[in-house]
């Protein structure tokens, strides 16, 4: 006779396994945060059902092929909920372990406090500054749509969905609204934004600060809006997400009502659930509610059956990848020339020979560097993987290229009209670069780089090859006055780690700078260009090499051992005039053009010594902006001719002179720094 206790355990149903996965994800988040004493568990707990459905049922991904071009992209804009993403990467087989989850937010771990691209396999973007993920996801969707239209028109080979999860904080940040507005205008139906509608922020409920009708706002943007009112109904979530992915003609907002911190009774639905542990007693209660022992250790929160169920994503992903590879082969046979072009694009193969065709003028010609830059962009069109536009200033900043704009009706469009959305524009560039391998560029006036600064910082942090084209580079802008005259912007941009700030002196330097820019796909660049015409300076065959080194001797009298005048951009010709003036008094002077301080700092000590000998103490730097960065190069004995206050309205030359950027000022600085280094009375 068989007793009941000897009966084999029944095999759990798929629904039961799914419920266990969700319970494990919620318990893991609560346990890890409580054990560490810091972190963000509440949102990760609330998003557990959605995250499981997305990664196990809906998302087109393959853990064994994390860089597969045909995959969907997932961006966690609410980056503080990183545990929700790390848990799914562990569950589905991206190489993370339970130990990695336990080490989250610790030095050297694979699971930093907020997701970091290039650090954790499966993370598509570094997020944390709220709203950035939403805006960059728009860029990803734009780049994906453009790549498909350019290389595989008529084929679904490169059609995939960009998914982004955002919270109330993300949707309050202006950058997300700017980008969402553009996404609706562009009809990006390959974009799905999942809004974690929990009504809670760090300080309070959103009713105190965020009472607008978000759904109506997104409908006004031109988005489709779908609802999920039962956050633990996995089948309903799946059906809604699949419906969203199948939407045509417009992006989709999925409004998902959740309870932050659920199923905690004490903390669920409160601001206290955002960060920090729930306490030992409440953690025990949460574990009990979820079906675990109240004192269950981390390793008991994921059973072998649970993990085997989630690791089904490996086989699912392999099949998705095989099917895509078969489609790729079929398309390559059918369209061999297009396939070759696409593979070259994906492989980063392109020619810069078109730069040789850009006219730089003859010495003495007057050419604004913004004009030469425009000629470079037009020459490289169709040759290099450049794609971009401007914030409603293409004609003024001269980044106009031939063709038509990118739009819902014309996704192969040659340029982008971002509208007057500088912050979103910069964040969208990050998304385009992340989608890759485009080298995205966008342009506005230098003074408006302030609107872009948070996205610039994030682009530098992610080492993205974005090119920011800034014109109207100084108070020489003139009559528009101090609101449009940059003073502190160049100095400020130079403080961003990993950002190359390039200010060419003339058309020759513009072209040479682009050679290095194109050869550095993992370096963001701020290219600073003049509105006013500048003289083309005398150059030699070695000038382009000097430009790519960031600093070089552009002019010299004698052996240049008495005085060095350092300058960038529009001040290089002024430095040469000043050096020629003191040379008439028997001073052996050199002018060092330093188009990029970052590039120069990276050169060998021997090279830097050849340009700026340590024994040469008499140094002057001149630049029409704040002079902070120059003291490293001129030393305590040197002088800096700079602008340390805002400008004013007047003609460019008048304002430059009023603010101290003129020949007499540079000569006076040279004489001051030379004093005591030459015989008394030898200077006029």
Secondary structure, 3 states (H helix, E strand, C coil): CCCHHHCCCCCCCHHHHHHHHHHHHHHHHHHHHHHHCCCCCHHHHHCHHHHHHHHHHHCCCCHHHCCCCCCCEEEECCHHHHHHHHHHHHHHCCCCCHHHHHCCCCCCCCCCCCCCCCCCCCCCCCCCCCCHHHHHHHHHHHHHHHHHHHHCCCCCCCCCCEEEEEEHHHHHCHHHHHHHHHHHHHCCCCEEEEEEECCECCCCEHHHCCCCCHHHHHHHHCCEEEEECCCCCHHHHHHHHHHHHCCCCCCEEEEEECCCCCCCCCCCCCHHHCCCCCCHHHHHHHHHHCCCCCCCCHHHHCCHHHHHHHCHHHHHHHHHHHHHHHHHHHHHHHCHHHHHHHHHHHCCCCCCHHHHHCCCCCCCCEECHHHHHHHHHHHHCCCCCEEEEECCCHHHHCCCCCCCECCCCCCCCCEEECCCCHHHHHHHHHHHHHHCCCEEEEEEEHHHHHHHHHHHHHHHHCCCCCEEEEECCCHHHCCCCHHHCCCCHHHHHCCCCCEEEECCCCHHHHHHHHHHHHCCCCCEEEEECCCCCEECCCCCCCHHHHHHCCCEEEEECCCCCCEEEEECHHHHHHHHHHHHHHHCCCCCEEEEECCCHHHHHCCCHHHHHHHCCCCCCCEEEECCCCCHHHHHHHCCCCEEECCCCCCCCCCHHHHHHHCCCCHHHHHHHHHHHHCCCCCCCCCC
